[in-house]
Amino acid sequence: MEMNQIRYFLAVCQHRNFTHAASASNVSQPSLTTAIKKLEHELGGDLFVRDRAGCRLTALGKLMQPRLQKAHDETQAAKAEAVRHTRLERVPISVGVGETIGHNRISAAVERFRTRLPQAEIELIVASASKLLDGLREGEFDVVVTAATVSEDLYRIDQLYDESYKVVVSKSHPLSGRNAISLSTLAETDMLDRPNCEMRDALHRACADQGHELYAAYRSNRVDWLVELARQGLGAVILPTTAIPADRGLVSILIDGLEISRTVSALRYRHQTTRPETNDLIREIARV
């Protein structure tokens, strides 16, 4: 089944006359008639019955008309979408974001970027570092934002920003009034643990070096769940600054005697071509 056959069939449906349909389709009547006959042969029956008034649909023709109309409309929509993409009427950019990356800075950057480039369509996918890197190599993502350490041989690495970590508790928590919290105090506090936190091992080693051990009352790989538990006063969670929500019910506090930070980077696969729009988005995320 060819698209010109469907187009000629729909033209005859509209004009109820082979001659008029051929004229409207900008094709000779014999060519249109031949295409309709081939379509009828493929579908296994006549689609039209000719009479003095012109022609009318058979039962098979009536059955096929909505389906072929849908096929025609979908094809036209696909062509239009391809043209818009080619002409950059739409600029789809797929961004992979690490599970532990705070959304505050990225969402603000995306908003600024789309203000300058309204035709941009940003897709944000949150996943583990391994899934993001696999997707980047397979072409699923244009760029990945992560704090994971990777090889410069495979990836182009653009450092976006450095951020420190703070303890987050509810405003009603006993520690909320402090300017800083020592490791010994944290060791006596119910902690809300993130097993997928990049700084988790460094924090636990620092505590062990000082003879302390952190107790995790709750564990979750989801930052939003831990934040909600902290909001309910069930413990303290250590978060990177961009992941701390602007919430009046929460208080963020420095860790006394311990400076831990991380570098968040934008990764692009070296074997994949980068569009200028992706470069612009990366610069926007890096901008303070």
Secondary structure as UniProt FT lines:
FT   HELIX           3..15
FT   HELIX           18..24
FT   TURN            25..26
FT   HELIX           29..43
FT   STRAND          48..51
FT   TURN            52..53
FT   STRAND          54..57
FT   HELIX           59..86
FT   TURN            87..88
FT   STRAND          91..98
FT   TURN            99..100
FT   HELIX           103..116
FT   TURN            118..119
FT   STRAND          120..127
FT   HELIX           129..137
FT   TURN            138..139
FT   STRAND          143..146
FT   TURN            152..154
FT   STRAND          155..170
FT   TURN            171..172
FT   TURN            174..177
FT   STRAND          180..182
FT   HELIX           183..187
FT   STRAND          190..193
FT   TURN            195..196
FT   TURN            198..199
FT   HELIX           200..209
FT   TURN            210..211
FT   STRAND          215..219
FT   HELIX           223..231
FT   TURN            232..233
FT   STRAND          236..240
FT   HELIX           241..243
FT   TURN            248..249
FT   STRAND          250..256
FT   STRAND          261..269
FT   TURN            270..271
FT   HELIX           276..286
//
